[in-house]
Amino acid sequence: MSQRTIALVTGANKGIGYEIAAGLGALGWSVGVGARDDRRRTDAVEKLRATGVDAFGVPLDVTDDASATAAARLIEERAGCLDVLVNNAGITGGMPQEPSRVDPATIRAVVETNVIGVIRVTNAMLPLLRRSASPRIVNMSSSVGSLARQSGAAGEQAPGPVAAAYPPSKTFLNAVTVQYVRELSGTNILINVGCPGFVATDLNGFRGVRTPEQGAAIAVKLATLPDDGPTGKFFEDAGEVPW
Ligand SMILES: NC(=O)c1ccc[n+]([C@@H]2O[C@H](COP(=O)([O-])OP(=O)(O)OC[C@H]3O[C@@H](n4cnc5c(N)ncnc54)[C@H](OP(=O)(O)O)[C@@H]3O)[C@@H](O)[C@H]2O)c1
């Protein structure tokens, strides 16, 4: 079994995921760059290696069962276990998506990636995570998935556009995360949800105001929590986000 800390970041070929891989790699960790496209994955791995990161490519389409299974096999053969899984891959499904006009196919596609994709990859990786001394799972969500903020509860301001696919997919992801926390209570696996803030990436046509590196910081923090750190919480840089 590898002595080095091993991490897998999904959707790591660009945007926030790439910077999460860079941030974890800077700690001296071995980082699996999960990406579905061969060329984009190879380019990202080469770019990370050029900066001294011990990066390796992991072919991974989070919507595909066989792909998730193969990714777990690859990591098992390479390292024998997995210490940190960052479920970062995500899509918006494109805007607008007002509830009264949204195409149900958009909702299905977004949930398939943002929710079922996380479940699929997490379940494929759980046997490897269970072999780690300090396993962590970080699910990249968004404050747009916070029902408290969307409903203006407790004086919270509703972020993002009115949309029936992307924000609810993150609410769904948050809810699923809480159920994983319940099932895995009593194990040493810490599972938390992170929001990167409004980051300039392809996801939003680069309209975000934060850099991908800034957006990655919360994931790096949750990936490196101490053994007595929190689990089952939702964090952004400023602190805890209300569910
Ligand atoms: N940007 C923001 O302001 C913001 C705010 C809150 C939360 N987030 C969340 O942060 C995460 C990263 O977003 P980002 O802004 O960095 O977006 P991005 O630049 O569009 O990157 C998304 C990544 O996910 C990958 N991906 C999408 N579908 C996939 C699939 N089926 N299998 C594998 N990989 C897939 C993409 O790969 P391809 O290159 O192959 O498409 C890409 O690597 C997402 O979960 C997003 O919801 C972002």
The ligand as a MOL file (V3000), in Angstrom:
LIG
                    3D

  0  0  0     0  0            999 V3000
M  V30 BEGIN CTAB
M  V30 COUNTS 48 52 0 0 0
M  V30 BEGIN ATOM
M  V30 1 N -18.0250 28.2350 -10.8040 0
M  V30 2 C -18.8180 28.5620 -9.7830 0
M  V30 3 O -19.1090 29.7560 -9.5330 0
M  V30 4 C -19.3510 27.4970 -8.8590 0
M  V30 5 C -20.1350 27.9070 -7.7670 0
M  V30 6 C -20.6290 26.9360 -6.9010 0
M  V30 7 C -20.3410 25.6030 -7.1190 0
M  V30 8 N -19.5900 25.2210 -8.1950 0 CHG=1
M  V30 9 C -19.3330 23.7930 -8.3780 0
M  V30 10 O -17.9510 23.5550 -8.4810 0
M  V30 11 C -17.7220 22.3900 -9.3000 0
M  V30 12 C -16.7130 22.7230 -10.3840 0
M  V30 13 O -17.2820 23.7130 -11.2330 0
M  V30 14 P -16.4300 24.6730 -12.1710 0
M  V30 15 O -16.9510 26.0290 -11.9650 0
M  V30 16 O -14.9820 24.4150 -12.0420 0 CHG=-1
M  V30 17 O -16.9700 24.1810 -13.6090 0
M  V30 18 P -16.2390 23.8250 -14.9720 0
M  V30 19 O -15.0570 24.7120 -15.2080 0
M  V30 20 O -17.3220 23.7950 -15.9910 0
M  V30 21 O -15.6710 22.3450 -14.7100 0
M  V30 22 C -16.5540 21.2870 -14.5190 0
M  V30 23 C -15.7600 20.0090 -14.5590 0
M  V30 24 O -16.6790 18.9110 -14.4080 0
M  V30 25 C -16.4090 17.9960 -15.4630 0
M  V30 26 N -17.5570 17.1710 -15.7800 0
M  V30 27 C -18.8080 17.5410 -16.1560 0
M  V30 28 N -19.5540 16.4550 -16.4110 0
M  V30 29 C -18.7510 15.3730 -16.1920 0
M  V30 30 C -18.9360 13.9850 -16.2840 0
M  V30 31 N -20.1110 13.4510 -16.6890 0
M  V30 32 N -17.9080 13.1650 -15.9590 0
M  V30 33 C -16.7330 13.6860 -15.5610 0
M  V30 34 N -16.4800 15.0000 -15.4690 0
M  V30 35 C -17.4850 15.8300 -15.7960 0
M  V30 36 C -15.9620 18.8520 -16.6270 0
M  V30 37 O -15.3180 18.0560 -17.6040 0
M  V30 38 P -15.3510 18.4420 -19.1910 0
M  V30 39 O -14.2460 19.4490 -19.4020 0
M  V30 40 O -15.1010 17.1350 -19.8400 0
M  V30 41 O -16.7030 19.0090 -19.4790 0
M  V30 42 C -15.0290 19.8060 -15.8860 0
M  V30 43 O -13.7940 19.1780 -15.6490 0
M  V30 44 C -19.0920 21.9710 -9.8250 0
M  V30 45 O -19.6150 20.9260 -9.0230 0
M  V30 46 C -19.9270 23.2240 -9.6480 0
M  V30 47 O -21.2970 22.9530 -9.5200 0
M  V30 48 C -19.0820 26.1320 -9.0650 0
M  V30 END ATOM
M  V30 BEGIN BOND
M  V30 1 1 1 2
M  V30 2 2 2 3
M  V30 3 1 2 4
M  V30 4 1 4 5
M  V30 5 2 4 48
M  V30 6 2 5 6
M  V30 7 1 6 7
M  V30 8 2 7 8
M  V30 9 1 8 9
M  V30 10 1 8 48
M  V30 11 1 9 10
M  V30 12 1 9 46
M  V30 13 1 10 11
M  V30 14 1 11 12
M  V30 15 1 11 44
M  V30 16 1 12 13
M  V30 17 1 13 14
M  V30 18 2 14 15
M  V30 19 1 14 16
M  V30 20 1 14 17
M  V30 21 1 17 18
M  V30 22 2 18 19
M  V30 23 1 18 20
M  V30 24 1 18 21
M  V30 25 1 21 22
M  V30 26 1 22 23
M  V30 27 1 23 24
M  V30 28 1 23 42
M  V30 29 1 24 25
M  V30 30 1 25 26
M  V30 31 1 25 36
M  V30 32 1 26 27
M  V30 33 1 26 35
M  V30 34 2 27 28
M  V30 35 1 28 29
M  V30 36 1 29 30
M  V30 37 2 29 35
M  V30 38 1 30 31
M  V30 39 2 30 32
M  V30 40 1 32 33
M  V30 41 2 33 34
M  V30 42 1 34 35
M  V30 43 1 36 37
M  V30 44 1 36 42
M  V30 45 1 37 38
M  V30 46 2 38 39
M  V30 47 1 38 40
M  V30 48 1 38 41
M  V30 49 1 42 43
M  V30 50 1 44 45
M  V30 51 1 44 46
M  V30 52 1 46 47
M  V30 END BOND
M  V30 END CTAB
M  END
